[in-house]
Amino acid sequence: MNENLRNPLLDCSECPRLATFLAAVRCEQPTYHARPVLPFGDPAARLLIVGLAPGMHGANRSGRPFTGDYAGILLYATLHQFGFASQPVSTAADDGLQLMDCRITNAVKCLPPQNKPETGEIKTCNRWLAEELTAPDVRVILALGLVAHKAVLMATHLKQSAYPFAHAARHALPDGRILIDSYHCSRYNTQTRRLTSADFSHVFETIRAAL
């Protein structure tokens, strides 16, 4: 039996707006995963990557973070470039891709309408992220975007004002771990060149140095 099927996160419906929205998506797209999306990767990873939330036709469809959507193109190519992924392209949950020393999750595990989770939903879902951050092997946390950055600080009970978000910022946390920020690898950010492949590679150079 697939161990994921026993994960209580898959049955979470604590956010009424998100649960109602996902139920509608399941009716419209019966082949989609359309449930909370579990973390993916090496359970003993030293690098934990935190995104925003599943995309409608990406993780919400495939059931795996950043898989099958535009944001995953740059992410998985860069992970492969730096030795964290077995292949540079992620198309489906059964495509054979494996992550090494890396795990990927989201601040909000369910697809939100217009890809915009509400503050209360971020807070409700934060307990799952807090649990993921208790993994003893995690040494570096990469926050993709401001929402993920704030969610990590919330989960670790740290003040937002003490760790301001900035692209490529490196924050030393009190427990000895390192929080690194990056602009999200979204379609908007990459197409407007707010985030270039060179910019993203620089972030991963910092990650490799920290590890």
Number of C-alpha atoms within 10 A of each C-alpha: 5 6 6 11 10 10 11 9 16 16 12 14 15 11 15 10 14 21 20 11 15 24 13 13 20 15 11 10 14 11 11 18 19 27 25 25 24 20 22 19 22 17 17 15 20 19 25 28 20 27 26 25 26 30 23 21 18 23 30 28 27 24 22 25 30 30 26 23 22 17 21 22 19 22 23 22 17 21 20 18 15 14 15 22 22 15 18 18 20 23 18 18 16 9 11 10 16 17 20 18 18 23 24 21 25 26 30 28 29 31 28 21 14 8 13 12 19 15 9 10 20 21 14 13 21 21 15 18 21 18 11 17 17 11 14 10 14 20 19 25 25 24 28 22 20 19 21 26 26 20 26 23 17 18 20 18 10 14 11 14 7 9 17 13 22 14 18 20 14 21 18 12 14 9 8 10 15 20 24 25 24 24 21 24 24 19 16 13 14 17 11 9 11 13 20 16 15 10 16 19 17 14 21 20 13 14 21 13 8 15 11
